[in-house]
């Protein structure tokens, strides 16, 4: 059964088959854009211009990258109407959000263009993060994991994680003060545990300030100190969930590649600089900024890969010709060696099996 649906305000559902629609002859690639502060330090103009789509979660990419796909786990009121009303962005929301009002409008979410709903599945373990038979998108209370599963179902097999810091660090001032008191901050450690060690070093007063926490997002938004600590713990949990799901990801051919410097993921998943990834994409897909146009409208011959030899299409061995139902395999040119056809002995075998005549 299809996983994604269009829903009307009356509750009428129309299923839409989107599974594997973005799979190709090689592994399809998509950027997954997170909201971490590191995104503003990456070459977002080059990411935006790269020849593969981008999926943003929640407010990620706001002001820097306009996404191709978008999904969220949080309430609708937290996001921009320009996402919902932009027909150029394909939206994926779980069914519970379908009847929410789009912010600053009288429209329901399900009325928005290119918007699909799905059911959620909160009972999947690490061994089933990705499951082509699942009737819903995985629900681990996280938009990033939700986005990974959506991209898998759409057919993407290489996911580039940009702006996915997945940590909330203390501010540099607090790190320096703690160091002077003999408390070293370990990159990637839980914010709560660092603050507990600082408390034991009598840094309580400074730790009550909102400025105790560093940048939380690449866009203009901040959470309270308590919320920042809880968010950091959530990020830590999700990183460990993904670590424990690595075998499942590998079995389904999905690569998670971090392009986020300093991400908590980098100790468990491959990290590549954005520059290298962009180079690979241009090599594999092409460089839209440099592809020539002169002479193409007058070109008559196929423009094949210069390294490829002759090509010929054959009917699939498993597809029988209705007119020749007794012969389910394609006809073979005379003289071609077929070893495995039942009841047929290769020419070479027949020749050497024959008795040698004495001269």
C-alpha positions as CSV (number, residue, x, y, z in Angstrom):
1,X,0.0,0.0,0.0
2,X,1.2,3.5,-0.7
3,X,2.7,5.3,2.3
4,X,1.8,8.9,1.3
5,X,-1.6,10.5,0.8
6,X,-3.4,13.7,-0.2
7,X,-6.1,14.6,2.3
8,X,-9.1,16.9,1.9
9,X,-10.7,19.0,4.6
10,X,-13.6,16.5,4.6
11,X,-11.2,13.7,5.5
12,X,-11.3,12.1,2.1
13,X,-8.0,10.4,1.3
14,X,-6.3,9.8,-2.0
15,X,-3.2,7.6,-1.9
16,X,-0.2,8.7,-4.0
17,X,2.6,6.3,-4.8
18,X,5.9,8.2,-4.2
19,X,8.0,5.3,-3.0
20,X,11.3,5.0,-5.0
21,X,10.2,7.8,-7.3
22,X,13.7,9.4,-6.9
23,X,15.8,6.3,-7.3
24,X,18.0,6.1,-10.3
25,X,20.6,3.9,-12.0
26,X,23.1,5.1,-9.4
27,X,22.6,6.0,-5.7
28,X,20.4,9.1,-5.6
29,X,21.7,11.9,-3.3
30,X,19.9,14.4,-1.2
31,X,21.0,17.1,1.3
32,X,19.4,17.0,4.7
33,X,19.5,20.5,6.1
34,X,19.6,20.9,9.9
35,X,19.2,24.0,11.9
36,X,22.6,24.0,13.7
37,X,24.7,27.2,13.9
38,X,27.4,25.6,11.7
39,X,25.2,26.0,8.6
40,X,25.9,29.7,8.5
41,X,29.6,28.8,8.2
42,X,29.2,26.5,5.2
43,X,29.1,27.6,1.6
44,X,25.3,27.5,1.5
45,X,25.1,29.3,-1.9
46,X,27.0,26.4,-3.4
47,X,24.9,23.8,-1.6
48,X,21.8,25.6,-2.9
49,X,23.1,25.5,-6.4
50,X,24.3,21.9,-6.3
51,X,22.6,19.5,-8.7
52,X,20.7,17.4,-6.1
53,X,17.6,18.2,-4.0
54,X,17.5,19.5,-0.4
55,X,15.3,18.4,2.5
56,X,14.9,20.8,5.3
57,X,13.4,20.0,8.7
58,X,11.5,22.6,10.8
59,X,13.1,26.0,10.4
60,X,16.3,24.7,9.0
61,X,17.8,26.6,6.1
62,X,15.7,29.6,6.8
63,X,17.2,32.6,5.0
64,X,20.0,30.5,3.5
65,X,18.7,27.5,1.5
66,X,15.2,27.1,-0.1
67,X,14.4,23.4,0.2
68,X,13.0,21.0,-2.4
69,X,11.4,18.9,0.3
70,X,10.3,19.8,3.8
71,X,9.1,18.0,6.9
72,X,8.4,18.7,10.5
73,X,7.5,16.9,13.7
74,X,6.6,20.0,15.8
75,X,3.3,21.9,15.8
76,X,2.4,23.8,12.6
77,X,2.3,27.2,14.4
78,X,6.1,27.2,14.7
79,X,6.7,27.4,11.0
80,X,6.4,29.9,8.1
81,X,3.4,30.2,5.9
82,X,5.7,30.6,2.9
83,X,6.8,27.0,3.3
84,X,3.2,25.7,3.3
85,X,2.0,27.9,0.4
86,X,5.0,27.4,-1.9
87,X,4.0,24.9,-4.6
88,X,7.7,24.4,-5.4
89,X,8.3,22.7,-2.0
90,X,7.0,19.2,-1.5
91,X,5.8,18.9,2.1
92,X,5.5,15.8,4.3
93,X,3.5,16.1,7.5
94,X,2.1,13.4,9.8
95,X,-1.6,13.0,9.7
96,X,-2.2,14.7,13.1
97,X,-1.1,18.0,11.6
98,X,-3.2,17.9,8.4
99,X,-6.1,19.9,9.9
100,X,-4.0,22.6,11.5
101,X,-4.3,26.1,10.3
102,X,-1.4,27.5,8.2
103,X,0.0,30.4,10.2
104,X,-1.4,33.8,9.3
105,X,-4.1,32.2,7.0
106,X,-7.5,30.5,7.1
107,X,-6.1,27.5,5.1
108,X,-5.7,24.0,6.5
109,X,-2.4,22.3,6.1
110,X,-3.9,19.6,3.9
111,X,-5.2,22.2,1.4
112,X,-1.6,23.4,0.7
113,X,0.0,22.5,-2.7
114,X,2.4,19.5,-2.9
115,X,1.6,18.5,0.7
116,X,1.4,14.8,1.6
117,X,0.4,13.2,4.9
118,X,1.7,9.9,6.4
119,X,1.0,7.8,9.4
120,X,3.6,7.3,12.1
121,X,5.2,4.2,13.5
122,X,6.6,4.5,17.0
123,X,7.2,0.8,17.6
124,X,10.3,0.3,15.4
125,X,13.6,-0.8,16.9
126,X,17.1,0.0,15.8
127,X,17.0,-3.1,13.5
128,X,14.0,-1.5,11.7
129,X,14.9,2.1,11.4
130,X,14.5,1.6,7.7
131,X,11.8,-0.9,6.7
132,X,10.4,-0.9,3.1
133,X,7.3,-2.9,4.4
134,X,6.5,-0.5,7.2
135,X,3.0,1.2,7.0
136,X,4.2,4.4,8.6
137,X,7.2,6.7,8.9
138,X,9.3,6.0,12.0
139,X,8.4,8.0,15.1
140,X,11.3,8.5,17.4
141,X,10.0,12.0,18.4
142,X,12.6,13.6,16.1
143,X,12.3,15.5,12.8
144,X,15.8,14.5,11.6
145,X,15.1,10.8,11.9
146,X,11.7,11.3,10.3
147,X,13.4,13.0,7.4
148,X,15.9,10.2,6.9
149,X,13.1,7.6,6.7
150,X,11.1,9.8,4.2
151,X,14.2,10.2,2.0
152,X,14.7,6.4,2.1
153,X,11.2,5.7,1.0
154,X,11.5,8.2,-1.8
155,X,14.5,6.3,-3.1
156,X,17.5,8.3,-1.9
157,X,20.5,6.3,-0.7
158,X,23.1,8.9,0.0
159,X,22.1,11.6,2.5
160,X,24.4,14.6,3.2
161,X,23.9,16.1,6.6
162,X,24.6,19.8,6.7
163,X,23.9,22.0,9.7
164,X,23.4,18.9,11.8
165,X,25.5,19.8,14.8
166,X,23.2,17.8,17.1
167,X,24.6,19.5,20.2
168,X,24.2,22.7,22.2
169,X,27.6,23.8,23.6
170,X,28.3,26.1,26.5
171,X,29.3,29.6,25.6
172,X,33.0,30.3,25.0
173,X,33.1,32.6,28.1
174,X,31.8,29.7,30.3
175,X,34.2,27.3,28.8
176,X,37.1,29.6,29.5
177,X,36.0,30.4,33.1
178,X,35.6,26.7,33.8
179,X,39.0,25.9,32.4
180,X,40.5,28.5,34.8
181,X,38.8,26.6,37.6
182,X,40.1,23.3,36.4
183,X,37.0,22.1,34.6
184,X,37.7,21.2,31.0
185,X,34.8,21.0,28.5
186,X,35.0,17.9,26.3
187,X,33.5,18.6,22.9
188,X,30.4,16.5,22.4
189,X,29.7,15.8,26.1
190,X,26.3,16.4,27.5
191,X,25.7,20.0,28.4
192,X,24.0,19.0,31.6
193,X,27.0,16.9,32.7
194,X,29.4,19.8,32.0
195,X,27.2,22.2,34.0
196,X,27.1,19.7,36.9
197,X,30.8,19.6,37.0
198,X,30.9,23.4,36.9
199,X,28.5,23.5,39.8
200,X,30.8,21.3,41.9
201,X,33.5,23.9,41.1
202,X,31.4,26.7,42.5
203,X,30.4,28.3,39.2
204,X,26.7,28.2,40.0
205,X,26.0,32.0,39.7
206,X,27.3,32.3,36.1
207,X,25.5,29.1,35.0
208,X,22.1,30.6,35.8
209,X,22.4,33.1,32.9
210,X,21.0,32.5,29.5
211,X,24.4,33.6,28.0
212,X,25.9,30.4,29.6
213,X,24.8,28.6,26.4
214,X,26.4,29.2,23.0
215,X,24.6,29.6,19.7
216,X,21.7,27.1,19.3
217,X,20.6,27.7,15.7
218,X,21.8,29.4,12.5
219,X,18.7,31.5,12.5
220,X,17.5,34.1,15.0
221,X,16.0,32.0,17.9
222,X,17.0,31.0,21.4
223,X,15.6,28.7,24.0
224,X,15.8,29.1,27.8
225,X,18.7,27.6,29.6
226,X,16.5,24.6,30.9
227,X,15.1,24.0,27.4
228,X,18.6,24.2,25.9
229,X,19.9,21.5,28.3
230,X,16.9,19.3,27.5
231,X,17.4,19.9,23.7
232,X,21.1,18.9,24.0
233,X,20.0,15.7,25.8
234,X,17.6,15.0,23.0
235,X,20.3,15.5,20.4
236,X,22.6,13.1,22.3
237,X,19.9,10.4,22.4
238,X,19.2,10.7,18.7
239,X,22.9,10.4,17.8
240,X,23.1,7.2,19.9
241,X,19.9,5.9,18.3
242,X,21.5,6.4,14.8
243,X,24.8,4.8,16.0
244,X,22.8,1.7,17.1
245,X,21.0,1.7,13.7
246,X,24.2,1.6,11.6
247,X,23.8,-2.1,10.6
248,X,20.2,-1.5,9.5
249,X,21.3,1.5,7.4
250,X,24.0,-0.5,5.8
251,X,21.7,-3.4,5.0
252,X,19.4,-1.0,3.1
253,X,22.2,0.6,1.3
254,X,21.9,4.0,2.9
255,X,24.9,6.2,3.6
256,X,24.7,9.0,6.1
257,X,27.5,11.4,5.4
258,X,28.1,14.4,7.7
259,X,29.4,17.6,6.1
260,X,29.0,19.4,9.5
261,X,32.3,20.2,11.2
262,X,32.2,19.4,14.9
263,X,28.9,17.4,14.7
264,X,28.3,14.7,17.4
265,X,27.7,12.4,14.5
266,X,31.3,12.6,13.2
267,X,32.6,10.1,15.6
268,X,30.2,7.4,14.3
269,X,29.6,8.3,10.6
270,X,31.8,9.4,7.8
271,X,32.7,13.1,7.6
272,X,33.5,14.9,4.3
273,X,34.2,18.6,3.7
274,X,31.5,20.3,1.7
275,X,34.1,21.2,-1.0
276,X,34.9,17.5,-1.6
277,X,31.2,16.6,-1.7
278,X,30.4,19.3,-4.2
279,X,33.3,18.1,-6.4
280,X,31.9,14.5,-6.3
281,X,28.4,15.7,-7.2
282,X,29.6,17.6,-10.2
283,X,31.6,14.6,-11.4
284,X,28.7,12.2,-10.9
285,X,25.8,14.4,-12.0
286,X,27.3,17.3,-13.9
287,X,28.0,21.0,-13.3
288,X,25.0,23.1,-14.3
289,X,27.0,26.3,-14.0
290,X,29.5,25.1,-16.7
291,X,27.6,22.9,-19.1
292,X,27.9,24.4,-22.6
293,X,24.9,25.1,-24.8
294,X,26.5,26.1,-28.1
295,X,25.7,23.7,-30.9
296,X,23.3,21.5,-28.9
297,X,20.2,22.5,-30.9
298,X,21.9,21.4,-34.1
299,X,23.4,18.2,-32.7
300,X,22.1,15.0,-34.5
301,X,24.2,12.2,-33.0
302,X,23.9,10.6,-29.6
303,X,26.3,12.1,-27.1
304,X,27.5,8.9,-25.3
305,X,30.2,8.4,-22.8
306,X,33.5,8.3,-24.7
307,X,34.8,5.4,-22.6
308,X,31.8,3.1,-23.2
309,X,31.9,0.5,-25.9
310,X,29.1,-0.7,-28.1
311,X,25.6,-1.0,-26.5
312,X,22.7,-3.2,-27.4
313,X,19.4,-3.6,-25.5
314,X,18.1,-7.2,-24.9
315,X,14.7,-8.3,-23.8
316,X,14.8,-9.3,-20.1
317,X,15.3,-13.0,-19.5
318,X,12.3,-13.1,-17.3
319,X,9.9,-11.4,-19.7
320,X,8.3,-14.0,-22.1
321,X,7.2,-12.9,-25.5
322,X,3.4,-13.5,-25.7
323,X,3.9,-14.8,-29.2
324,X,6.5,-17.3,-28.1
325,X,5.3,-18.4,-24.7
326,X,7.3,-21.6,-24.9
327,X,10.6,-19.7,-25.0
328,X,10.8,-17.4,-21.9
329,X,14.4,-16.3,-22.6
330,X,15.6,-14.0,-25.4
331,X,16.8,-15.6,-28.6
332,X,20.6,-15.9,-28.6
333,X,22.7,-15.1,-31.7
334,X,24.1,-18.2,-33.4
335,X,27.5,-19.3,-32.0
336,X,27.2,-17.5,-28.6
337,X,28.1,-19.7,-25.7
338,X,25.3,-20.5,-23.3
339,X,26.5,-22.9,-20.6
340,X,23.5,-23.1,-18.3
341,X,20.6,-23.8,-20.6
342,X,19.1,-27.2,-19.7
343,X,19.7,-30.0,-22.1
344,X,22.3,-28.0,-24.2
345,X,25.9,-28.9,-24.4
346,X,28.4,-26.2,-25.3
347,X,30.2,-26.7,-28.6
348,X,33.6,-26.9,-26.9
349,X,32.4,-29.6,-24.5
350,X,30.9,-31.6,-27.4
351,X,34.2,-31.3,-29.4
352,X,36.4,-32.6,-26.6
353,X,33.9,-35.3,-25.4
354,X,33.9,-36.9,-28.9
355,X,36.3,-39.8,-29.4
356,X,39.6,-39.0,-31.1
357,X,39.9,-40.6,-34.5
358,X,43.1,-42.4,-35.1
359,X,44.9,-41.3,-38.2
